[in-house]
Amino acid sequence: MVRGTFASRPTRMTDRIVPHFHNDLGVPVITIGAREFMCVGALPPFDHPHVYCDMGDDAEYVCPYCSTLYRHDPALAPNEARPAECALSPDFV
């Protein structure tokens, strides 16, 4: 039997929740606090395949499905967006 904490275990993507964003409003730019996120396009049931997006060191990312431009703002929390309505509620995920 192995004892100890999970603190010594490497971090995996499944260990954290990746924030989801949508562009049901059709705005040209969504500013978000995350660099790694999911774009779902419009709100379900009109969403596109949920795409994992990673900005890396860049400040902007364009979704390959819906062409929404996402812009990173470190002043926002990872699950926050501007406009705020573009942050997808965990109830939909």
Summary of the structure (lengths in Angstrom):
residues: 93
radius of gyration: 14.9
end to end distance: 35.2
largest distance: 53.9
contacts: 226
relative contact order: 0.27
helix: 10%
strand: 32%
